[in-house]
Amino acid sequence: MADKQEMTFEEAFQALEKAAEALRSGKLGLEESIEVYDNSILYYQRCRQILDGAKQKILKYDPTTDETEEFDR
């Protein structure tokens, strides 16, 4: 698996989903659950980092004025 800071959004999101599935299964021991949880936090942070970066690149277009402005959610 790639370094978590080098993962694409899709890779990190898929790993996050897999971690959530493993935690919900109830089949993990305590130590393994803690490790999976800790990794899931890193996957979440990577997804958030990518989304925040994308948000900074998105501009909102106003066809009535023919102008763009920063996207503000």
Secondary structure, DSSP 4 states (H G I P E B T S, - for coil): ---GGG--HHHHHHHHHHHHHHHHHT-S-HHHHHHHHHHHHHHHHHHHHHHHHHHHH-EEEETTTTEEEE---
